[in-house]
Amino acid sequence: MGLTDLFLIAVGLSMDAFAVAICKGLSVKKVTIKHGLIVGAYFGGFQAGMPLLGYLLGSSFAKYIEAFDHWVAFVLLWIIGINMIRESREQGEEVNASFGLKAMLPMAVATSIDALAVGISFAFMRVQIGWAVLFIGVITFTLSAIGVKLGNHFGAKYKSKAELFGGIVLILLGTKILLEHLGIL
């Protein structure tokens, strides 16, 4: 997997966090740098940790499914992508204005579950996990911090577009992985 593919996966995964960060920005009257750092740290940290956990889980049984690992990666990325596209069409719920642990932890976990599945795919593709999780964490941190500011400034009009974009990117990457393995690309 090349740097471009990893970048696209990181951006695609971060779109859920970005969309929620926009909503967090909507929930406060005046956004501070501290708000962006808190949201970025929670979302970036969990988006980095979940692929690592998925990688460790996937590595333990990768040898048993090596013959069809490309199909697993394809299916997982498609499922995640379709789910993100579906979520982009739903009406969002009201977001809590708190930036404390009780408010942030559930959102950080919820927005990073798809990263766990991607981590499992990484194990099958033998991705260098250290660089991958660092890359995903930094990109998610940055986009989430920006999302808080954008949400406060522009409102909710970009939330669904961000989720839609992320879903399409993941579906295209899953298709690319399969086509490369089949020798079509």
C-alpha positions as CSV (number, residue, x, y, z in Angstrom):
1,M,0.0,0.0,0.0
2,G,1.4,3.3,-1.1
3,L,1.5,6.7,0.7
4,T,-1.4,8.0,-1.5
5,D,-3.6,5.0,-0.6
6,L,-2.8,5.4,3.1
7,F,-3.6,9.2,2.9
8,L,-6.9,8.5,1.2
9,I,-7.8,5.9,3.8
10,A,-6.9,8.3,6.6
11,V,-9.0,11.0,5.1
12,G,-11.9,8.7,4.5
13,L,-11.8,7.4,8.1
14,S,-11.5,10.8,9.5
15,M,-14.7,12.0,7.8
16,D,-17.0,10.7,10.6
17,A,-14.9,12.4,13.2
18,F,-14.8,15.6,11.0
19,A,-18.6,15.5,10.8
20,V,-19.0,15.1,14.5
21,A,-16.4,17.8,15.1
22,I,-18.5,20.2,13.0
23,C,-21.4,19.5,15.2
24,K,-19.3,20.1,18.3
25,G,-18.4,23.4,16.9
26,L,-22.1,24.2,16.4
27,S,-22.8,23.3,20.1
28,V,-20.7,26.2,21.5
29,K,-21.1,30.0,21.1
30,K,-17.4,30.8,20.9
31,V,-14.9,28.2,19.9
32,T,-11.4,28.3,21.4
33,I,-8.2,26.6,20.5
34,K,-8.7,24.4,23.5
35,H,-12.0,23.1,22.0
36,G,-10.1,22.1,18.8
37,L,-7.3,20.4,20.7
38,I,-9.7,18.4,22.9
39,V,-11.7,17.2,20.0
40,G,-8.6,16.5,17.9
41,A,-6.9,14.6,20.7
42,Y,-9.9,12.4,21.4
43,F,-10.8,11.6,17.8
44,G,-7.2,11.4,16.5
45,G,-6.2,9.2,19.4
46,F,-9.0,6.8,18.9
47,Q,-8.7,6.8,15.1
48,A,-5.0,5.8,15.6
49,G,-5.7,3.3,18.4
50,M,-8.5,1.3,16.7
51,P,-6.5,0.4,13.5
52,L,-3.7,-0.8,15.8
53,L,-6.1,-3.0,17.8
54,G,-7.7,-4.3,14.5
55,Y,-4.2,-5.0,13.1
56,L,-3.2,-7.0,16.2
57,L,-6.5,-9.0,16.1
58,G,-6.2,-9.5,12.3
59,S,-2.5,-10.6,12.5
60,S,-3.5,-13.4,14.8
61,F,-5.6,-15.1,12.1
62,A,-4.3,-13.6,8.9
63,K,-2.4,-16.7,8.0
64,Y,-5.6,-18.7,7.9
65,I,-7.3,-16.5,5.3
66,E,-4.3,-15.4,3.3
67,A,-5.9,-16.9,0.1
68,F,-8.9,-14.6,0.2
69,D,-7.6,-11.6,2.3
70,H,-8.1,-9.2,-0.6
71,W,-11.8,-10.1,-0.5
72,V,-11.9,-9.4,3.2
73,A,-10.4,-6.0,2.7
74,F,-12.7,-5.3,-0.2
75,V,-15.8,-6.3,1.7
76,L,-14.8,-4.4,5.0
77,L,-14.1,-1.2,3.1
78,W,-17.3,-1.5,1.1
79,I,-19.4,-2.1,4.2
80,I,-17.8,0.9,6.0
81,G,-18.2,3.1,3.0
82,I,-21.8,2.2,2.4
83,N,-22.6,2.8,6.1
84,M,-20.9,6.2,5.9
85,I,-23.0,7.1,2.8
86,R,-26.2,5.9,4.5
87,E,-25.3,8.0,7.6
88,S,-24.7,11.1,5.4
89,R,-28.4,10.9,4.4
90,E,-29.8,10.7,8.0
91,Q,-30.8,13.6,10.1
92,G,-28.2,14.2,12.8
93,E,-29.1,14.3,16.5
94,E,-28.4,17.1,18.9
95,V,-24.8,17.2,20.0
96,N,-23.9,17.8,23.7
97,A,-22.0,21.1,24.2
98,S,-19.7,19.5,26.8
99,F,-16.1,18.7,25.9
100,G,-15.6,16.5,29.0
101,L,-14.8,12.8,29.2
102,K,-18.4,11.7,29.5
103,A,-19.4,13.6,26.3
104,M,-16.2,13.0,24.2
105,L,-15.4,9.3,24.9
106,P,-18.6,7.8,23.4
107,M,-18.2,10.0,20.3
108,A,-14.6,9.1,19.9
109,V,-15.3,5.4,20.2
110,A,-18.4,5.6,17.9
111,T,-16.5,7.5,15.1
112,S,-13.5,5.1,15.2
113,I,-15.2,1.7,15.0
114,D,-14.8,1.6,11.3
115,A,-11.0,2.2,11.9
116,L,-10.9,-1.1,13.8
117,A,-12.2,-2.9,10.7
118,V,-9.6,-1.1,8.5
119,G,-6.9,-2.2,10.9
120,I,-8.0,-5.8,10.4
121,S,-7.6,-5.2,6.6
122,F,-4.2,-3.7,7.2
123,A,-3.1,-7.0,8.8
124,F,-4.1,-8.9,5.7
125,M,-2.3,-6.4,3.4
126,R,0.8,-6.4,5.6
127,V,0.8,-2.6,6.0
128,Q,3.5,-1.0,8.2
129,I,1.1,-0.4,11.1
130,G,3.3,2.1,13.0
131,W,3.3,4.6,10.2
132,A,-0.3,3.9,9.3
133,V,-1.7,4.6,12.8
134,L,0.5,7.7,13.1
135,F,-0.7,9.0,9.8
136,I,-4.3,8.3,10.5
137,G,-4.1,9.8,14.0
138,V,-2.4,13.0,12.8
139,I,-4.8,13.5,9.8
140,T,-7.8,12.9,12.0
141,F,-6.5,15.2,14.8
142,T,-6.0,18.0,12.2
143,L,-9.3,17.6,10.4
144,S,-11.2,17.3,13.7
145,A,-9.7,20.4,15.1
146,I,-10.5,22.3,11.9
147,G,-14.0,20.8,11.9
148,V,-14.8,22.4,15.3
149,K,-13.9,25.8,13.9
150,L,-15.7,25.2,10.6
151,G,-18.8,24.0,12.5
152,N,-18.9,27.0,14.6
153,H,-18.4,29.3,11.7
154,F,-20.4,27.7,8.8
155,G,-23.0,25.5,10.5
156,A,-24.1,22.0,9.7
157,K,-24.2,22.2,6.0
158,Y,-21.0,20.3,5.4
159,K,-21.6,17.4,7.8
160,S,-23.4,15.1,5.4
161,K,-21.1,16.0,2.5
162,A,-18.0,15.0,4.6
163,E,-19.6,11.6,5.5
164,L,-20.6,11.1,1.9
165,F,-17.1,11.9,0.6
166,G,-15.5,9.6,3.2
167,G,-17.8,6.7,2.2
168,I,-17.1,7.1,-1.5
169,V,-13.3,7.2,-0.9
170,L,-13.4,3.9,1.1
171,I,-15.5,2.1,-1.5
172,L,-13.1,3.2,-4.2
173,L,-10.1,2.1,-2.2
174,G,-11.7,-1.3,-1.5
175,T,-12.4,-1.8,-5.2
176,K,-8.8,-0.7,-6.1
177,I,-7.4,-3.3,-3.6
178,L,-9.5,-6.1,-5.2
179,L,-8.7,-5.1,-8.8
180,E,-5.0,-4.9,-8.1
181,H,-5.0,-8.4,-6.5
182,L,-6.9,-9.8,-9.5
183,G,-4.3,-8.2,-11.9
184,I,-6.8,-5.8,-13.5
185,L,-5.0,-2.7,-12.3
